[in-house]
């Protein structure tokens, strides 16, 4: 049996604790305690008397993803307060040698050492019992290097072994630098690095990398390499044939002793044994050059830019959200990946679309009627809404992806299905906070709405709006018409506003809800729509309307907690659909309407 962990993009580090004092060692035994004294102090705060901890140090960027260059900068500058230590194993503890103990038992011991109240810089690297494909997709969404699958019955091994399987989201490994070229018009900066790897004692070339560093890094690399420059190439004559390393003029290569190790991400190996589409990620000072080999391919196929539905995506790199850099292809991939979750919420309902041809900062427009450029998006029977154009339906993956290809960001749905178009099968209460309302107040208002509906004998479900507020949804048996359902929702909101006027307002308009929450009942009128569950929102961050349980409300950080960048990762680990019982809850408003009148 295998368990899976995320693969962190950093340096392997062992913390040796004796009598409560900590020393930090690299995987090659170098003492780095003096490099990271504050990290050693943080480990000491765990209160462990004697143990060895094994893990990875990283620096996380603004999105929570490891930044290898930032880690190097933190170590080189001595300002390492941002370094986080993810601990994943414990070979020794309390005077006991645990190396022969199965991973599962060591893991149980580790959980007792890295408690929830541990310093923020010391974290337990979480393990997950999920399919590897889901885990790898989650790693990609989080922009991580990949995952590590481990046998739960395996003993501790400090180096590579058959009990650990590393799966990468993209090809990435260390290379030895065996030469470089100068940057055009900047002779004190590196233009490209010439790469190699060892096969036994033989050094082979592996192509070159010419991107991934800034001006400062390029200058630093140039200084380091000049100090170890030699006259002849360190590989054989044929492999060092002038001009075969790069597109630079033959003879522009400068050779160095094979001592410096760098980490490189790349697209693939060519038949000649060179890397293609290489990107420099940083120096590796924790690994000797002689240990750098060509790693076996344990890489999962990357997500294709051409979706499985065979919809051609034009301008895939167009930036949709300048605040995050999220692109059109990211939107298309998101909708294709969540189709199984989203389509039940669109099924048999009229759907309206919000399109953003020039991204969310450009002009947005609302579309209610189908067009020929969206294959799979079909027209509904015009008789459903007489004297209007035919409404549209999105009820399969092809239609979903085709819509995203045509710059659709949001999917909105009616409150009724085509089977009973004039009789809603749900009531939506949209909690819309005004200026000055805190997120905590939004959470409290949702709980109050929940209590109100419960008092009326109605079960309700919760989802984020993907923007600022929350949606409380009451499923119904389709018996009343729109006018009756809208009147009921208005009566509920007016009751809340009368009962708790300091929190709620029943009158629309921004000036009326300053410091208060308007519970939008207008979404329950005929032809009114609400953003569907799992729909993205055309706002900075591209938040997603996510169904959640009422138990999750208290821990929710914001209504835009999930975005198209992290929603897939979250859904990969959802075992029980929080809306699983929603579809079978066919309630009536008979008793609730009577209770409001009384």
C-alpha positions as CSV (number, residue, x, y, z in Angstrom):
1,X,0.0,0.0,0.0
2,X,1.2,3.5,-0.9
3,X,0.7,6.8,0.7
4,X,1.4,10.1,-1.1
5,X,3.1,13.3,0.0
6,X,3.7,16.6,-1.9
7,X,7.2,17.0,-3.2
8,X,8.6,20.3,-1.8
9,X,11.0,22.3,-3.9
10,X,13.8,23.0,-1.5
11,X,16.8,21.5,0.4
12,X,16.7,18.2,2.2
13,X,17.6,18.9,5.9
14,X,18.0,16.8,9.0
15,X,17.6,18.2,12.4
16,X,19.5,16.4,15.1
17,X,18.2,17.1,18.6
18,X,20.2,16.2,21.7
19,X,19.3,17.3,25.2
20,X,16.8,19.7,23.5
21,X,19.6,21.4,21.5
22,X,19.4,21.4,17.7
23,X,21.9,21.1,14.9
24,X,21.0,21.2,11.2
25,X,22.6,19.0,8.6
26,X,22.4,18.6,4.9
27,X,21.9,15.2,3.3
28,X,25.6,15.0,2.8
29,X,26.4,15.7,6.4
30,X,27.3,19.4,6.2
31,X,26.5,21.3,9.4
32,X,24.2,24.3,8.4
33,X,23.2,25.3,11.9
34,X,25.2,28.6,11.6
35,X,23.4,29.4,8.3
36,X,19.9,29.1,9.9
37,X,20.1,29.8,13.7
38,X,16.5,31.1,13.9
39,X,15.3,27.9,12.3
40,X,17.3,25.8,14.8
41,X,15.6,27.8,17.6
42,X,12.2,27.1,16.2
43,X,12.9,23.4,16.2
44,X,14.0,23.7,19.8
45,X,10.6,25.2,20.6
46,X,9.0,21.8,19.8
47,X,10.3,20.7,23.3
48,X,11.8,17.4,22.0
49,X,14.6,16.0,24.1
50,X,16.2,13.7,21.7
51,X,15.4,12.9,18.0
52,X,16.4,13.1,14.4
53,X,13.9,14.8,12.1
54,X,14.1,14.5,8.3
55,X,12.4,17.1,6.0
56,X,12.7,19.8,3.4
57,X,13.3,23.5,3.9
58,X,11.5,25.9,1.5
59,X,10.5,29.5,1.1
60,X,6.8,30.0,0.1
61,X,5.7,32.7,-2.3
62,X,2.5,34.8,-2.0
63,X,0.5,31.9,-3.4
64,X,1.8,29.4,-1.0
65,X,4.0,27.6,-3.5
66,X,7.8,26.9,-2.9
67,X,10.2,29.4,-4.5
68,X,13.6,27.9,-4.9
69,X,15.3,31.1,-5.8
70,X,13.8,32.8,-2.8
71,X,15.2,30.0,-0.6
72,X,18.7,30.6,-2.0
73,X,18.4,34.3,-1.6
74,X,17.3,33.9,2.0
75,X,20.2,31.7,2.8
76,X,22.8,33.8,1.0
77,X,21.6,37.0,2.6
78,X,21.4,35.6,6.1
79,X,17.8,36.7,6.3
80,X,16.2,33.3,6.7
81,X,13.2,34.0,8.9
82,X,10.9,33.1,5.9
83,X,12.4,29.6,5.7
84,X,9.8,26.9,6.5
85,X,10.8,23.3,7.5
86,X,8.4,20.6,6.3
87,X,9.2,17.5,8.3
88,X,8.3,14.1,6.8
89,X,10.1,11.4,8.8
90,X,11.8,10.6,12.1
91,X,14.5,7.9,12.0
92,X,15.4,8.4,15.7
93,X,13.2,9.4,18.7
94,X,13.6,9.3,22.5
95,X,16.8,7.2,22.3
96,X,15.1,4.6,20.0
97,X,16.4,3.7,16.5
98,X,13.3,3.8,14.3
99,X,15.0,3.1,11.0
100,X,13.7,-0.5,10.7
101,X,10.2,0.4,11.9
102,X,7.6,0.6,9.1
103,X,6.8,4.1,7.7
104,X,3.2,4.0,9.2
105,X,4.6,3.6,12.7
106,X,7.2,6.3,12.3
107,X,4.5,8.6,11.0
108,X,2.4,8.0,14.1
109,X,5.4,9.0,16.2
110,X,6.1,12.1,14.1
111,X,2.5,13.3,14.5
112,X,3.1,13.3,18.3
113,X,6.2,15.4,17.9
114,X,5.0,18.0,15.4
115,X,1.8,19.1,17.2
116,X,-0.8,21.6,15.9
117,X,0.6,24.2,18.3
118,X,4.2,23.9,16.8
119,X,5.9,27.1,15.6
120,X,4.6,28.2,12.3
121,X,7.9,27.6,10.6
122,X,7.9,23.9,11.6
123,X,5.2,21.9,9.7
124,X,4.3,18.3,9.3
125,X,4.4,17.4,5.6
126,X,0.9,16.0,5.2
127,X,0.3,12.5,3.7
128,X,-2.8,11.6,1.7
129,X,-4.6,8.4,0.9
130,X,-5.8,9.4,-2.5
131,X,-5.2,8.1,-6.1
132,X,-1.8,9.2,-7.4
133,X,-3.4,10.9,-10.5
134,X,-5.6,13.1,-8.2
135,X,-2.6,13.9,-6.0
136,X,-0.4,14.8,-9.0
137,X,-3.1,17.1,-10.4
138,X,-3.4,18.8,-7.1
139,X,0.4,19.3,-7.0
140,X,0.2,20.8,-10.5
141,X,-2.6,23.2,-9.4
142,X,-0.4,24.3,-6.5
143,X,2.6,24.7,-8.8
144,X,4.6,22.1,-6.9
145,X,7.3,19.9,-8.4
146,X,5.4,16.7,-8.0
147,X,4.6,14.0,-5.4
148,X,6.3,11.2,-3.6
149,X,4.6,7.9,-3.1
150,X,5.8,5.8,-0.2
151,X,5.2,2.2,0.9
152,X,3.6,2.3,4.3
153,X,5.4,-0.8,5.4
154,X,8.9,0.4,4.3
155,X,11.8,1.0,6.7
156,X,13.6,4.4,6.8
157,X,16.2,4.9,4.0
158,X,18.1,8.2,3.8
159,X,18.9,7.9,0.1
160,X,16.8,6.9,-3.0
161,X,15.2,3.5,-2.7
162,X,12.5,1.3,-4.3
163,X,10.2,2.2,-1.4
164,X,9.9,5.8,-2.6
165,X,8.5,6.7,-6.0
166,X,8.9,10.3,-7.1
167,X,6.4,11.5,-9.7
168,X,7.0,14.8,-11.3
169,X,4.6,17.3,-12.8
170,X,7.3,18.3,-15.2
171,X,10.9,17.0,-15.8
172,X,13.3,18.5,-13.4
173,X,16.7,17.5,-12.1
174,X,20.2,18.7,-11.1
175,X,23.0,19.2,-13.7
176,X,26.7,19.9,-13.5
177,X,27.8,23.2,-15.1
178,X,30.7,22.4,-17.4
179,X,30.8,25.7,-19.3
180,X,29.0,29.0,-20.1
181,X,28.7,31.8,-22.6
182,X,28.7,35.5,-22.0
183,X,25.5,37.5,-22.4
184,X,25.4,39.7,-25.5
185,X,26.2,43.3,-24.7
186,X,26.7,42.3,-21.1
187,X,30.1,40.5,-20.8
188,X,29.9,40.3,-17.0
189,X,26.7,38.3,-17.1
190,X,26.0,34.7,-18.1
191,X,24.2,34.2,-21.4
192,X,23.8,30.4,-21.1
193,X,25.0,27.6,-19.0
194,X,26.4,24.4,-20.6
195,X,25.1,21.4,-18.7
196,X,26.4,17.9,-18.0
197,X,25.8,14.8,-15.9
198,X,27.9,11.8,-14.8
199,X,27.6,8.2,-15.8
200,X,30.0,6.5,-13.5
201,X,33.2,8.5,-13.9
202,X,32.3,9.7,-17.4
203,X,30.9,13.2,-17.8
204,X,28.4,13.7,-20.6
205,X,27.0,16.9,-22.0
206,X,23.2,17.6,-21.7
207,X,22.6,20.7,-23.7
208,X,22.2,24.2,-22.3
209,X,19.9,26.5,-20.5
210,X,19.6,30.2,-21.2
211,X,16.7,31.5,-19.2
212,X,15.4,31.7,-15.6
213,X,17.7,34.2,-14.0
214,X,17.6,38.0,-13.5
215,X,20.5,40.5,-13.9
216,X,21.8,40.0,-10.4
217,X,21.8,36.2,-10.6
218,X,23.4,36.3,-14.1
219,X,26.2,38.4,-12.7
220,X,26.7,36.2,-9.7
221,X,26.8,33.0,-11.9
222,X,29.4,34.7,-14.1
223,X,31.6,35.6,-11.1
224,X,31.4,32.0,-9.7
225,X,32.2,30.4,-13.1
226,X,35.1,32.7,-14.0
227,X,36.8,31.5,-10.7
228,X,36.8,27.9,-11.9
229,X,37.4,28.5,-15.6
230,X,39.7,26.1,-17.5
231,X,41.1,26.0,-21.0
232,X,39.7,22.7,-22.2
233,X,36.3,21.1,-22.1
234,X,35.8,18.6,-19.3
235,X,33.9,16.2,-21.6
236,X,35.3,14.3,-24.6
237,X,36.3,16.1,-27.8
238,X,33.3,14.9,-29.8
239,X,30.8,16.0,-27.2
240,X,32.5,19.4,-26.9
241,X,32.5,20.0,-30.6
242,X,32.4,23.8,-31.1
243,X,29.0,25.3,-31.7
244,X,26.9,22.2,-30.8
245,X,26.1,23.6,-27.3
246,X,24.0,26.5,-28.3
247,X,23.0,28.8,-31.1
248,X,25.9,31.1,-30.2
249,X,28.8,31.4,-32.6
250,X,31.3,28.4,-32.5
251,X,34.1,29.1,-30.1
252,X,32.1,31.3,-27.8
253,X,31.9,28.6,-25.1
254,X,34.0,29.0,-22.0
255,X,34.8,25.9,-20.0
256,X,34.9,25.3,-16.2
257,X,35.8,22.6,-13.8
258,X,32.7,20.4,-13.2
259,X,32.0,21.6,-9.6
260,X,28.9,23.8,-9.7
261,X,25.5,22.1,-9.6
262,X,22.3,23.7,-10.8
263,X,18.7,22.6,-10.8
264,X,16.9,22.9,-14.2
265,X,13.3,22.3,-15.3
266,X,12.9,21.2,-18.9
267,X,10.3,19.8,-21.4
268,X,12.0,16.6,-22.6
269,X,15.1,14.8,-23.6
270,X,16.0,14.8,-27.3
271,X,17.2,11.6,-29.0
272,X,20.7,13.0,-28.8
273,X,20.5,13.3,-25.0
274,X,20.0,17.1,-24.7
275,X,17.4,18.9,-22.7
276,X,14.8,21.0,-24.5
277,X,12.9,24.1,-23.2
278,X,15.1,24.3,-20.2
279,X,14.6,26.8,-17.4
280,X,17.1,27.6,-14.7
281,X,15.7,27.1,-11.1
282,X,18.7,27.7,-8.9
283,X,22.0,26.5,-7.5
284,X,22.3,23.3,-5.5
285,X,24.9,23.7,-2.8
286,X,23.8,20.6,-1.0
287,X,24.8,18.0,-3.6
288,X,28.3,17.1,-4.9
289,X,28.7,17.3,-8.6
290,X,30.0,13.7,-8.8
291,X,26.5,12.5,-7.6
292,X,24.7,14.2,-10.5
293,X,23.3,11.6,-12.9
294,X,20.7,11.5,-15.6
295,X,17.6,10.6,-13.6
296,X,15.2,8.0,-14.9
297,X,11.9,9.4,-16.3
298,X,9.3,9.1,-13.6
299,X,7.3,12.0,-14.9
300,X,3.6,12.1,-15.5
301,X,2.3,13.4,-18.7
302,X,1.7,17.2,-18.4
303,X,-1.8,18.6,-18.9
304,X,-2.2,19.2,-22.6
305,X,-3.0,22.6,-24.0
306,X,-5.5,20.8,-26.2
307,X,-8.4,19.6,-24.0
308,X,-9.5,16.0,-24.3
309,X,-12.7,17.3,-25.9
310,X,-10.7,18.3,-29.0
311,X,-11.9,21.9,-28.8
312,X,-9.2,24.1,-30.3
313,X,-8.2,26.8,-27.8
314,X,-7.2,30.0,-29.5
315,X,-4.8,32.5,-27.8
316,X,-4.3,30.1,-24.8
317,X,-1.7,32.3,-23.2
318,X,-3.9,35.4,-23.1
319,X,-4.0,36.8,-19.6
320,X,-7.5,36.8,-18.2
321,X,-6.8,38.2,-14.8
322,X,-3.8,40.6,-14.6
323,X,-3.7,40.4,-10.8
324,X,-2.8,36.7,-10.8
325,X,-1.5,36.1,-14.4
326,X,-4.2,33.4,-14.9
327,X,-4.7,32.7,-18.6
328,X,-7.4,31.6,-20.9
329,X,-6.0,28.1,-21.0
330,X,-6.2,28.0,-17.2
331,X,-9.9,28.8,-17.4
332,X,-10.5,26.1,-20.0
333,X,-8.5,23.5,-18.0
334,X,-10.4,24.4,-14.9
335,X,-13.9,23.9,-16.4
336,X,-12.8,20.7,-18.1
337,X,-11.5,19.3,-14.8
338,X,-14.6,20.2,-12.7
339,X,-17.1,19.1,-15.3
340,X,-18.4,16.2,-13.3
341,X,-19.1,18.5,-10.3
342,X,-20.5,21.4,-12.3
343,X,-22.7,19.8,-14.9
344,X,-25.4,18.5,-12.5
345,X,-26.0,22.1,-11.5
346,X,-26.5,23.2,-15.1
347,X,-28.5,20.1,-16.2
348,X,-31.9,20.9,-17.8
349,X,-31.7,24.6,-16.8
350,X,-31.6,27.7,-18.9
351,X,-28.1,29.0,-18.6
352,X,-26.8,32.6,-19.0
353,X,-23.1,33.3,-19.7
354,X,-20.8,36.1,-18.7
355,X,-18.1,36.6,-21.3
356,X,-14.8,38.5,-21.0
357,X,-13.2,38.7,-24.5
358,X,-10.5,41.1,-23.3
359,X,-10.1,39.6,-19.8
360,X,-11.9,40.7,-16.6
361,X,-10.5,44.2,-16.8
362,X,-12.1,44.7,-20.2
363,X,-15.8,44.9,-21.2
364,X,-17.9,42.1,-19.9
365,X,-21.3,41.1,-21.5
366,X,-24.2,38.8,-20.6
367,X,-25.4,36.2,-23.1
368,X,-28.7,34.5,-22.8
369,X,-29.1,33.0,-26.3
370,X,-26.9,30.4,-28.1
371,X,-24.6,31.0,-31.1
372,X,-23.0,28.7,-33.6
373,X,-19.4,29.3,-32.4
374,X,-20.0,27.2,-29.3
375,X,-20.4,23.6,-30.4
376,X,-22.5,21.6,-27.9
377,X,-24.2,24.7,-26.5
378,X,-27.7,24.0,-27.6
379,X,-30.9,26.1,-28.0
380,X,-33.9,25.3,-25.8
381,X,-37.4,25.2,-27.1
382,X,-38.5,28.8,-27.8
383,X,-41.9,28.0,-26.2
384,X,-40.3,28.0,-22.8
385,X,-40.2,31.8,-22.9
386,X,-42.7,33.1,-25.5
387,X,-41.9,36.3,-27.3
388,X,-38.2,36.0,-26.4
389,X,-35.2,34.4,-28.2
390,X,-34.5,30.8,-27.5
391,X,-32.6,30.2,-24.2
392,X,-29.4,28.2,-24.1
393,X,-28.3,25.0,-22.3
394,X,-24.9,23.7,-21.3
395,X,-25.2,20.1,-20.5
396,X,-22.0,18.3,-21.5
397,X,-18.3,18.7,-21.3
398,X,-17.9,19.7,-25.0
399,X,-20.4,22.6,-24.4
400,X,-18.6,23.6,-21.2
401,X,-15.2,23.8,-22.8
402,X,-16.5,25.4,-26.0
403,X,-18.0,28.1,-23.9
404,X,-14.7,28.7,-22.0
405,X,-12.9,28.8,-25.3
406,X,-15.2,31.6,-26.3
407,X,-14.1,33.6,-23.2
408,X,-17.0,32.6,-20.9
409,X,-16.0,33.1,-17.3
410,X,-19.3,32.7,-15.4
411,X,-22.3,30.3,-15.8
412,X,-25.6,31.5,-14.3
413,X,-28.7,29.4,-14.0
414,X,-32.5,29.9,-13.6
415,X,-34.2,28.6,-10.5
416,X,-36.3,26.2,-12.5
417,X,-35.7,23.4,-15.0
418,X,-37.1,23.0,-18.5
419,X,-39.5,20.3,-17.2
420,X,-41.3,22.9,-15.0
421,X,-40.0,26.1,-16.4
422,X,-42.5,28.4,-14.5
423,X,-42.2,26.6,-11.2
424,X,-38.9,27.1,-9.3
425,X,-37.3,24.1,-7.6
426,X,-35.2,26.3,-5.3
427,X,-35.0,29.6,-3.3
428,X,-31.7,31.5,-3.3
429,X,-30.8,33.9,-0.5
430,X,-27.8,35.9,-1.7
431,X,-26.0,37.5,1.3
432,X,-24.5,40.7,-0.2
433,X,-22.4,42.7,2.3
434,X,-22.2,46.4,2.1
435,X,-19.2,48.6,2.7
436,X,-17.8,48.3,6.2
437,X,-19.1,44.7,6.8
438,X,-16.4,42.3,8.1
439,X,-16.1,38.7,6.9
440,X,-16.9,37.6,10.4
441,X,-20.2,39.5,10.2
442,X,-20.9,37.7,6.9
443,X,-20.4,34.4,8.5
444,X,-22.6,35.3,11.5
445,X,-25.3,36.5,9.1
446,X,-25.3,33.2,7.3
447,X,-25.7,31.3,10.6
448,X,-28.6,33.6,11.5
449,X,-30.2,32.9,8.1
450,X,-29.7,29.2,8.7
451,X,-31.4,29.4,12.0
452,X,-34.3,31.4,10.6
453,X,-34.9,28.8,7.8
454,X,-34.6,25.9,10.3
455,X,-37.2,27.6,12.5
456,X,-39.5,27.6,9.4
457,X,-38.9,23.9,8.9
458,X,-36.7,24.3,5.8
459,X,-33.4,22.6,5.2
460,X,-30.8,24.7,3.4
461,X,-27.4,24.4,1.8
462,X,-24.5,26.8,1.7
463,X,-22.0,27.9,-1.0
464,X,-19.5,30.7,-1.4
465,X,-20.4,33.2,-4.0
466,X,-16.8,33.4,-5.2
467,X,-16.9,37.2,-4.6
468,X,-17.8,38.8,-1.2
469,X,-20.9,37.1,0.0
470,X,-22.5,33.7,0.5
471,X,-25.5,31.9,-1.1
472,X,-28.0,30.0,1.1
473,X,-30.0,27.7,-1.1
474,X,-33.3,26.0,-0.2
475,X,-34.4,23.1,-2.6
476,X,-38.1,22.9,-3.4
477,X,-40.6,20.6,-5.0
478,X,-41.7,22.6,-8.1
479,X,-45.3,23.4,-7.1
480,X,-45.5,27.2,-6.7
481,X,-45.0,29.8,-9.5
482,X,-42.2,32.4,-9.5
483,X,-44.4,35.2,-8.1
484,X,-45.3,33.1,-5.0
485,X,-41.8,31.9,-4.4
486,X,-40.4,35.4,-4.8
487,X,-43.0,36.8,-2.4
488,X,-42.0,34.2,0.2
489,X,-38.3,35.0,-0.1
490,X,-39.1,38.7,0.3
491,X,-41.1,38.1,3.4
492,X,-38.3,36.1,4.9
493,X,-35.8,38.9,4.2
494,X,-38.1,41.6,5.5
495,X,-38.6,39.6,8.7
496,X,-34.8,39.3,9.2
497,X,-34.5,43.1,8.6
498,X,-37.2,43.9,11.2
499,X,-35.9,41.5,13.7
500,X,-32.1,42.3,13.4
501,X,-32.0,45.8,11.8
502,X,-28.4,46.3,12.9
503,X,-27.3,43.5,10.6
504,X,-29.8,43.1,7.8
505,X,-31.5,45.4,5.2
506,X,-34.3,44.4,2.8
507,X,-34.0,47.4,0.5
508,X,-31.5,47.1,-2.5
509,X,-29.0,49.8,-3.3
510,X,-25.4,50.4,-2.1
511,X,-26.3,53.4,0.0
512,X,-28.9,51.3,1.9
513,X,-26.5,48.5,2.9
514,X,-23.5,50.4,4.3
515,X,-22.4,48.5,7.3
516,X,-25.2,45.9,6.7
517,X,-26.0,42.9,4.6
518,X,-28.7,43.0,1.9
519,X,-30.2,39.6,1.5
520,X,-31.0,39.6,-2.2
521,X,-34.4,38.0,-2.7
522,X,-34.7,39.5,-6.2
523,X,-32.8,36.4,-7.6
524,X,-36.0,34.5,-7.1
525,X,-38.0,36.3,-9.7
526,X,-38.9,34.9,-13.2
527,X,-35.8,34.7,-15.5
528,X,-33.5,35.9,-12.7
529,X,-30.3,33.9,-12.4
530,X,-27.6,33.1,-9.9
531,X,-23.9,32.1,-10.4
532,X,-23.9,28.3,-10.5
533,X,-22.0,26.2,-8.0
534,X,-18.4,25.7,-9.3
535,X,-18.7,28.7,-11.6
536,X,-15.7,31.1,-11.7
537,X,-16.4,34.8,-11.1
538,X,-15.1,37.5,-13.3
539,X,-13.3,39.4,-10.5
540,X,-9.7,39.7,-9.5
541,X,-8.4,36.3,-8.4
542,X,-11.1,34.4,-10.4
543,X,-12.8,33.1,-7.3
544,X,-15.1,30.1,-7.5
545,X,-18.6,29.6,-6.1
546,X,-17.9,26.5,-4.0
547,X,-20.6,24.3,-2.2
548,X,-19.6,23.7,1.4
549,X,-21.1,22.2,4.5
550,X,-22.4,24.3,7.4
551,X,-19.6,22.9,9.5
552,X,-17.0,24.5,7.2
553,X,-18.4,28.0,7.6
554,X,-16.6,28.9,10.7
555,X,-13.2,28.1,9.2
556,X,-13.8,29.8,5.9
557,X,-11.4,32.6,5.3
558,X,-13.4,34.4,2.6
559,X,-16.0,33.9,-0.1
560,X,-13.2,33.8,-2.7
561,X,-11.1,31.2,-0.7
562,X,-11.2,28.9,-3.7
563,X,-10.2,30.1,-7.2
564,X,-9.6,28.4,-10.5
565,X,-6.0,27.9,-9.4
566,X,-6.7,25.9,-6.2
567,X,-10.3,24.6,-6.5
568,X,-9.3,21.4,-8.4
569,X,-6.7,20.6,-5.7
570,X,-9.4,21.0,-3.0
571,X,-11.9,18.9,-4.8
572,X,-9.3,16.1,-5.3
573,X,-9.5,15.5,-1.5
574,X,-13.3,15.9,-1.0
575,X,-14.6,12.4,-0.1
576,X,-18.1,13.3,0.8
577,X,-20.1,15.8,-1.3
578,X,-21.4,18.4,1.2
579,X,-24.4,18.8,-1.1
580,X,-25.0,15.1,-1.5
581,X,-28.4,15.2,0.1
582,X,-29.5,18.4,-1.6
583,X,-30.8,16.7,-4.8
584,X,-33.3,14.5,-2.8
585,X,-34.7,17.3,-0.6
586,X,-38.0,18.2,-2.2
587,X,-39.6,20.5,0.3
588,X,-42.7,22.6,0.1
589,X,-43.3,26.1,1.5
590,X,-46.8,25.4,2.9
591,X,-45.9,25.4,6.5
592,X,-43.2,28.0,6.2
593,X,-45.6,30.5,4.5
594,X,-48.2,30.0,7.2
595,X,-45.6,30.5,9.9
596,X,-44.5,33.8,8.4
597,X,-48.1,35.0,8.2
598,X,-48.8,34.1,11.8
